[in-house]
Amino acid sequence: MKKLLFTFPVLFLCVSCSRTPVLTSGEFDEKLAEIQSYYDSVTITKPYEGQEYVPGKTGGEWNTTIGGDPKSFNLLIAERDNETSGILAPLTDALVDYDLVQKKWVPRLASFKVVPDYTNNRLDVIYTLRNDLYWSFIDGLHPRVKITADDVVFWYNEINCDEEMGSSSYNAQFIDMDDGSTGLVTIEKLSELSFAFHFPCMNADPLLATNMSFGPAFIYKKAKDEGGADRVKNILTVDSDPREIPSCGPYFIAKYEPGQKIVYERNPDYWEKDSKGQSICYPQRRIAQIVGDDNLRDLLFRDGKIETYSPSPERINDVIADSQKYGYTVFNAKGSLSAPMWTFNQNPQNSKEQYYKWFTKKEFRQAMSCLLNRDRICRIVYRGLAEPKYSFFPEPNQFYNEKISLRYRYDRAQAQKLLEGAGFVRKDDGFLYDEEGIRVEFDLTIASSNTSYSDIAQIIAGECKKAGITVNVRQTDFQALVEQLTTTYDWQSVLIGLGGSNIFPTQGSNVWVTSGNLHMWYPLQKSPATQWEARVDYLYNKAKSIVDVEKARPLWEEYQEILLEQCPVIFLVRGKNFFSINNRWDFSNVYFDNMHGAMTERAFLKEL
């Protein structure tokens, strides 16, 4: 994203925190609209609305960056690390995809048929794989292996559904039945290319529930037969030769240089073709440099050494201003559908800690939401290019209801009232104390690589200080933060973004349902720890089995209301997104919007 010189946004946004005038809600909205209108006028708006793609030219090199080294080349291990899963993504594909424009599912690796049995309240999803799918090796290093139903059945039964594997998909096989029992979603091989998922009850989104990517059974099954889950987890490490990793996706990994780069080569066997019969990923080679610093990423982009750059809010002015000089174009999208969140550790593992007693009180969490100055975050951190998030579901979700929104907005008086009602008192020294006379002080952990989160955390700490609460901002490596959230559980509060936007209400089952491994405030519960969580579990499991949208609507609305009332996580703001791309690429197939993100998969060079 780039920017041309302008005056108004700079003047408005760069006023120091202490001198920034307090705006009414209406005034803030007007200023926000003016700023967004300006940026719309100096950038390109090009959302994907179902346009036809043009056939491209094969060849050239796509240069990009990644934030860190892969933790493994193992698809199972990659599940818990966004960086690693992104690195391996070009080697895999999914069964189906959801067309956000047409609002319908479309085949990818497989065609599908949903077969409901209303008499017995059951449902099957039958998939049939394409007949031209292979696990291929770079440069024909080994003979390619045909992909069959055995790959999918093995992966579902022996990887996803084996508790010892620790897959994030493990809990998805279980369904709470109306009689209180637990049903299982099972898989059955029907033929060499066909298989069926059997649901023990109706499911409103069976394709979402069964869509998956998978790895080569001939590698993972051999490992499991030799040494079980431990052996599976220890194959395809970063010490492995990446050329030995087969691909069914658009690229192979040709080379990995730790701390330097990953080189991908185009897969000629990839199934997806354009109207001229060419594989749709046109660059012959992709090079991902390992760059953890955004300053360096910015410099590399301006020097033409990487193809795209997504600037943080504080960089957008300079990026737009320099677009002509450095030969790139800036696209804009509406505000993100998702938002970072602030959440508090309620895991009873920490029940002896004083903060556990505070965090498990809903009034305390509600008060923290009332101390969260979202307008200030929009103004200072996002330079006005953001808006507060008060809803649970995003607008494209069919169960979004604008009347269901967070009641606990920035209001210091309301925060004080909530805290006093929960037994907290502010003493003459200015600090807040609990019923036991313990001063309220806790940590807020953020990923050290995220400068915007650092600024947000300082605003949170400043607002809490005004209420007598000490918040210590702790920066840590992102991978260490993931370990704290999923393994050690030794954190206090955290600011994090999970990605995704809940276009479907059942997305995020591993976050919002108590048995989920990313139910961050207290994951992997054997049974719900609170009555409200039990109710959320019930509503989720009941609603997801109701096909009739209007019958499911009141359940999903109550579901949203509970989560917004209990504040287990507190959403912050939705930032306006920008994306810039080097002008040497043909933009015919390049799109950018808040649902699809940056669509560059079919980009090709103007000249070869």
N, C-alpha and C positions, 0 to 999 in steps of 0.2 A: 504494500500500500504506500502511496506516495502523497505528497502534498504540495500545494502551491502556497506561496506566502499569503497569509491573511492576518487580519488584525483582531477582529472581534473575538473569536474563540480563544486566542492567546490571552487577551486582556481579561476575559471572564474567568479563565481557568487557572491562571497562574497567580492569582491573589493568594497571599499566604493564609494558612488555616486560621490564624488568629484574627485576621482582618476581613475574612470572607463574610459578606453580609448575610444575615439570615433571610431566606426567601420563603414566601408562602408557597404552599403546594402548587397553586395556580401559576405563580411567577416562575417557579422552578420548571414547571412543564413548558411554559412559553420559551424560556431560555434554552431548554433542552431541544425543543422543536427547531429553534433558530440554528443551533449548532448542527443538528443533524441535517437540516436543509442545506446548509453550507457544504458539508462534506458530500452530500448527494450530488451537488452541482460540480464538484471537482474530481469525482471518481465515476467509474462505470458501474451501472446496475445491470446485471445479466443473470437473472435466476433461470434455473432449468425448469421448463414448463412442458416438457415432452417433445422438444424440437428433434428433428431428424439429424442424426450424425452424418457427417460427410466422410467418405473414405479418405484415409490419410496416406502418408509416405513412410515407408519403413526405413529406419536407419538413424544414425546420430546417437547422441549421448545425453541422458537426463541426469543432471547433477543436483543433489539435495543434501540435507544433513539429518543426522539423528542425534539425540541428546547424550547417548552413552553406549557402551559396549553391550552386546547381548549377554544374557546370563546363561544361555544354553541355546542349542539348535534343536532342542526337544520340544515338540508341540505341547506336551503336557505341562512341562515346567514353564513354558511361555505364558500360560494362562494367567499367572499371577504377576506378570511384569509387562506393563504396557509397551515399554520400549522393545522388549524381546518379541512380543506378539506382533508388533508392527514390522519388525525386521523379517519375521517369517511369513507374514501375510502374502507376499507375492508368490509363495510356493503352494498356496492352498486356495480353496474356493468353497462356496457354500452350496447346499442343495437347491435353495430357491432364494429369491430376493423380493422385497416389497417395493413396488412402484409407488412412490409418494405422490406422484402427479395423478396417476389413474386410480390410486387407492385400491390396488389389487396385487395379489401375489403373482410373480412370474417365474418360470423355470430358470434354473442355471444348470447345475450338474444333473438335475433330474426333473422330469415332469411329475405331476402329482394328481391325486384324486382323493377328495374327502368323502368318506362313506359313513353317514350317520345311521345309527340303529335306534330310532325313537322308541320302539317297542321295549327294548331292553336298556334304554338309556346308556348306550355305549357308542363309541365312535372309532373308526379306523382312518388312518392316513396311509395311502398306498403311493409309494414313490417308485419311479422307474428311471434308472440312470441312463444317460446318453450312451450310445454304443461306440463313441470315439474318444473315450477318456483313458489316459494312461499315466502311470507313474514313470516319468522319464528322467534320464540322467544327462547331465551336461556333456556335450560332444559325443553322445552315444557311448559313454564310459562303460555302461552296463546295458544289457537289453532292457527295453521298456517293458513294464508290467501292466497288463490291463486292469483297470479299476472295476471291481464288481461289488455286488451286494455284500460279499464277505467283509470287505473293508469297513463298510458302515456298521454292519451288525457287530463285528468285533469291537469297533471303537465305542459303540454305545454300551454294549454289555460289559466289556472287559476293561475299558478305560473310564468312561463317564460314570458308570454305575457300580464301579468297584470302590468301596469306601477307602481302601488302603491307598488308592491312587491319589486321593485328595483333590479330585477335579472339582472345579467350581460348578460343574453341571450335575454333580452327584444328587443333590436334593430335588432336581427337576423331575426325577422319575416318580416321586411320591405325590400322591393326591389324597387330600382329606375327603373322605366320603360322607354322605349325609347321615349314615348310621354311626358315625364316630370312628369307623375303622380307617385304615390307610390302604389305598389302592396303589397299584403300580402301572406305569406306562411301560409296556413291553414292546420288543421288536421281534419280528419274524421274517426270515428269509423266504421269499416266494419263488424266486428263480435266480438265474445268474445275475440279472440286472435289477430285479424288483424285490422290494421288501415293504413290510407294513408295520406301522406303529399302532398298537392296540391301546386305546384309552378305556379305563374301567367306567367312565362316565362321560357325559357331554363336555366339550371344551369350546369356549368361544373363539379361541385363537390357536387351533391345533397346528397350523403351519409354523407359527411363531414358536410354539412349544417344542417342535421337532426339528426345526431347521438347524443344521449343524455343518461344521467343517470337520475333517477327520484326517488321520494320518495313514500311511501305508501299513496294512496289516502284516505284510510279509517281513517287516522290520520289527514292529512293536510286539507282535505275537511271539516271534522267536525269542525276544528278550524276556517276555513274561514267562514263557515255558521254561526258560533257563534259570530264572531267579526271581520270579514274582514281581511285585510292585517296586521293590528296591532296585532291581535290575532295570526295569523300564525307566525309572527316574534317572538312571545313570548312563543311559546311552545318548549319543549325539550331543556330547558336551562341546564347549567352545574349543576344546583341544582337538576335536574331530576334524577331518578334512571335509569342508563344506561341499566339495564336489561329489561327495558320496551321498549327499542328501537328495532324494528324488523329489520331483515337483510335479504337481498337476495344475499349477497356476501359470501365470504369464512369464515368470522368470525363474532362473536358477541362481543360487549363490555360487559365484565363480571364485571369489577370493575374500578372505577376512584378514585384515591387518589390525590387531588389537590396538585400540587407542587412535587409529588412523582412519580406516574406511572399510566399507563392505562393497564389493563389486558384484553386480547382478548381470547375467546374460539372458537374452530373450529366449524363451522356450518355443521352438518351432512346432511342437505338438499341442500347444494350447488350443483349446476347443473354440473359443469365442472369436468369430470372424466378422469383418465388415462386409459391405455389399459387393466388394471385389474379391472376397475370399481370403483377405489378409487377416492375420491375428491383430486384434484391436490395440494391443500395446505396441506402439510403433517404434520407440527408441530401441536400438539394438542393445544398448548397454545402459545400466543405471548405476551411478556411483553415489553412495551415501557416506559422506564424510562425518566422522564422529566429532561433534562440536557441542560442548556443553554451555558455551557462553553466547548470549544473545548479541553482545556487541560484535563478536567475531562473525556471527551469522549475518548480521547487517552489513559488515564490510565485505564479506564474501559475495553477497548479493549485488552490492553496488559495483563490485569488480567484475560481475558477470560470471562468477565461478560457481554459483548455484542458480537454479532456475526460478525459484519462488521464495517469497518471504512474507510472513504474517506478522506485522509490527505490533508491539504492545502500544497501549494508548499514548504513552508519553513520547513515542517515536513517530506517531502518525503524521504530524505536521511536517517534519523533515523529510519523511519518506515521500509524501505527496509533492513537496516542493522540488525534490531532486529527480522526479520521474523522467523528465525530458532529458536532462543532462546525462543520466545513466542508461537511458533506453529501456524503460519498463513501463507497464501499465498497472494502474491500481483499480481493483474491483471492490465494491462494498456489498454488504448484505444487511438485512434487518437484524435486530437484536437476536442474540443466541437464544435458542429454546431452552437451554439448560443454564444452570447457575452454580457458582461455588457455594459451599455450605459450611456452616459452623456446627460442630457436634460435640457431645460431651460423653465421657467414658462412664457407663453405668454397669460395667462388668463386675459381678460380685467377687471376682478374684481380688478386686481392690477394695473390698467392703471395709477394711480397717483404716483406709485412708479417709481423711476428713472431707476431701472433695467429693467422695462417693455419696456422702449424706446430702450434700448440696445438689449434686447433679441429678439425683433420683427424685427430687421434688419438682413437679411440673411448674410450680410457681417460680422457681429459680430460673428454669429454662425460659419460661415466658418473659421473665424480667430481662434476661439477656437479650432476647429479641427486641424488647423495648429500648434497650441501650444501644442497639445496632443502628447507627446513623447511615442509612442507605443512601439518602440524598447527598450526604457529604462524600461518601465513597464514589458515587457517580460523578460528582463535581471535581474532586481532587485526584482520585486514582485514574478514573476513566476519561477525564477531561470533558465531561458532559456527554460522552458517547456510551451511555448505559442507562438502564432504567431499573428501578427496584423490582424484585420478583416477590410477589405476594401470593401467587397461585401455587398449587401443587402440580397438577397436570399442565402441559403447554397447550396453547390454543388448537393445534392440529389434532389433539386427542379428542376422539368423539365424545368423551365424557367430561371434557372441560366445561366448567360452568363459571362464568365471570362473577356470579354472586357468592361463590365459595372462595374466600380469600382470607389471608392471615389477619387476625384482629390485633396482634401484638406488634404494632409498628413503633417507630421511634417516638418515645414519650417518656421522658425521665420521671415525671410525676407518677405515671402508671407503673413504671418499674419499681419506684420506691414503695408504692402501695402494695404491690405483689410481694416484695421482699419482706415488708413488715408483717404481712399476713402469713408468711411462712416462718416467722420467728426470728428474722434478722433485724438488727438494730444498728443504727449509725451513732457512734459515740462522739464525744466532744473532740477527740483527736482527728476526726474526719474519716476514720476508717469504719468499714462495715464488719459487724461481728455476728456469728451465729448464736443459737440458743445456749451453746456451751461456752460462749465467750471466746471462741476461736476466730481470729481475724480471717476474713475471706481473701484468699490469695491462691491463684492457680496458674498453670502453664497453658499457653496457646502455641501449639506446634505447627509449623509451616514447612513446606519444602524449600530448601535453601536456593533452589534454582529459579524460583518464581518471584520476580521483583514486585509484581503487582500485589501478590499475596502479602509480601512484606509491608507494603504501604497500607494495605487493608488492615493488617494485624495491628499496626501502630495506631490507626484510627480507633479500632476496637478497644485497645488498651487505654487510649486517651479518654474515650467516653466512659469506660468502666471506672477509671480513676476519679472522674467527677462524681461517681456514685459511691466512692469509698472502697472500691474493689481493685486489688492489685492483680494485673494480668501480666505474666512474664512471657514475652515472645521468645520461643525457642526455634531456631532454624536447624533443620537436619536434612541429610541426604534423602532423596525421594525413596530409594529402595529401602533404607532403614525405616522410613515412615510406613511403608507397606508392611514391613515385618512387624512393626508395633501394632498395626491395625489388625493383622491377620494371624499373628503367631504369639507374640509376647503379651500383648494387651496392656503394656505398661506406659500408657499415655494418659493425659488428663483431658484437654480439649484440643481439637484440631480443626484447621481450615483446609478444606480439600474440595476438589472437583472430581466427580466420577465420570463425567462425560455421559453421552446418551441423553435422550430427552423424553422418554416415556411416551412416544407416539401411540404405543399400545399400553393399556393400563397394566398389563401383566409383565411388562418389561421391568427389570430390576427385582426379580423374585428373590435373588440372593442378597438384596439389601433390605427390603421392606418386610419380608416374612421372617419370623423369629428364628427359624432353623437355618437361615441363610448365612453363608460364610462371610458376607460383607454387611450383615446387619450390624453396622459399625459400633453402635453404642453398647451392644452385648450380643455378639454373634453366636451361632451354633447352639441355640438354646434347645434343650431336650423337650421342654414344655414352656409355654409363655410365662415370663417372669411377672407380668402385670396383667390386670384385667383388660386394659385398653389394648395391649399388644395381642392378647387372645382374641379380642374383637376384630382387630385388623386382620389377623390370620384367617378368621372365619369369613369375613367379608371378601377377602382376596380369593380364597378357595371356593367360596360359594359363587361369586360373581363370574369367575373365570370359566365356570361350567355352564353358564347361561348364554345361549346363543342369541336370544331375542334382546336386542339392544335396549329397548324401553323397559323390559323387565329387570335388566341388569343395572340400569341407570341409578336407581335409588341406593343400591348397594355400593356402587363406586363413588357416589356422592358422599355417603356417610364415611367411607374409607378416607376420602380427601379431608373431610371435616375433622376427623379424629387426629390425623397426622399434623394438620395445621394447628389444632388446639393443644396437642401434647408437646409439640416442638422438640422431638428427639433430634431433629436436625433443623437448622435455621438457614433458609435460603437467603442469599445476599442480593446480587444484582445480575442482570443480563446485559453483557457488553455488546455493543455494535461491532461487527466483525469486518476486517479489511484483509485483502489478499493481493499481493503484487506478483507479476510474472514477467519474465524477460521478453522483450518484443521479438526475439528471433523465432518464437513459437507462433504457429498459426492458431488464432483464437476461435476458429470455427466451432471446435468441439469443447471449448473451455467455458465453464459456467461456475457461478458462485452464489450461493444463497444460504439461508439459515437452516434449511432442512438437510440439504445434500452436502454442505460444506464446499470446498474447492474441488471441482470436477476436472481433473487433468488427465484421467486415464487414457483418453483418446487424443491427447495433444500430439502434434507432430511438427517437425521443423518446417519453416517456410521454404527454405532452400536446402538441398542435399547434393 
